[in-house]
Amino acid sequence: AVVSTQSTGFLILFYWNYSCYISVLPVELFSRTAYRREVRGSMYCPLSYITSKSLVRVPFETLYTLIFSTVIYWMSGLDPNPACYILFVFATWLSAQAAVSFGYLTSSISPSLPVAMAIHIPILLPLFLTAGLFINAATVPWYLVWCQWISFYYYAFEVMCASQFYGREEFTGCEGHACPLNTGEEVLASLAFSEGNVWRVDVPVLIVLVVVYRCIALFVISKKSK
């Protein structure tokens, strides 16, 4: 039950974040010519462009995230507690916003769509590997720690694990033999996660990543539009 819950939650986060991330690249790169022409024609500024694109996407991304998370959550047999479900959906939505912001950043530094498609996997892979499932959060090599700090997968995965394991007193699948992990707190500790980090670290950092990635993208496209 523990391993399946971890894997299911991580795959849900990975799939949805990647889908939101990859959807940004062709849209932004195909509209770059029109954007440059209109900015140079003083029709609007780069800040207005990024702000309007962000605001237009939010309602649709919120709706799609809610539908996707609701269907997959109950189909996967995750914790039926409504509070756990709400926290999971919120983590999925917030990490998706960070993924979209990272998509803006990737598209801003890419000269063309083929280049963006070629570099996005090497860019995402370190963030994916340091999220806490494949490499324990406490044993990430020193030369990859910085990737963990900027990985929206890592923070969202910690929130997901906290929503599913915190407060659990028993797990199925251990009948007839001893379980190495008997409580939810032990599961979180084995992953080097903590429920106390959810609102103190994970959610604030995800919000910061949303803003910082878009600010960097704004800076880059502002320089390129001159």
C-alpha positions, 0 to 999 in steps of 0.5 A: 500500500505504501509503495503503490500510493507513493508511485501513484501520487508521483505519476499523477503529479509527473503526468499533469505537470509535464502536460501543462509544461509541454503545452506552453512551448508550441503556443509561445514559440509559434506566437513569437513573431507576432509578439515581437512585431506588436511590441516593437509597434508599441501595442503593448509591453512585455509585462502586459503580454506575460500578465495577460497570458498568465491570467487567461490560462489560469481559469482553464488550467484550474478547471482541467486540473480539478477534473483530472485530479478528481477522476484520477484520485478516486479511481486510484483508491487514494485516501478518501478523507475529503481534507486529503483530497482537497490538499492533493488537488491543491498541490497538483494545481499549484505545481502545475502553475509552477510547471507552466511558469517553467514552460514560459522560461524554457520557451523564452530561452529557446530560439525555436520549437525544435530546440525547445523540444530537444532541450526540455528533457535534459532540463526537466530530468534533474528536477524529476530525479531529485523529487524524492521518489527515485533518490531519497531526499536526504541522500541527493548528491551534493552536486544535484542539491540545487536541482532539488531546491528549484524542483516543483516536483519535489515540493509537490511530492512532499505535499502529496505524501503528507496528504496521504500518509500523515495520521495513518496508523496502519496499512494494508498488505502486511497481514501475517508478517511484520511491516517495516513501516507501521505509521504514516509518520514513519513513511514520511520519515523514511522519505525525509519528508515532514508534514510540518513542511507543507505550509511552512516550506512547500506551498510558499516555495511553490508560489515563489517558483511560479513568480520567479520563473515568470519573472525570469521569462519576462526579463529574457523576452524583454531583452530579446524584443529590443 
